């Protein structure tokens, strides 16, 4: 999981992603690329819906 973050960077979602300069601050603090999701408010709901509709996907990413 950490390798993904180092390879691809951070994608901000949810209401916190809309805080002014949050992406810049995280990029400065972590030295990783940071992007905002295309629609940060909807992406959280859509992702949760995907997890609920596909339990195999949920099992693959869940922590044991």
Helices and strands as residue ranges (DSSP letters): H 2-8, E 10-12, G 15-18, H 22-30, E 34-36, H 40-53, H 55-61
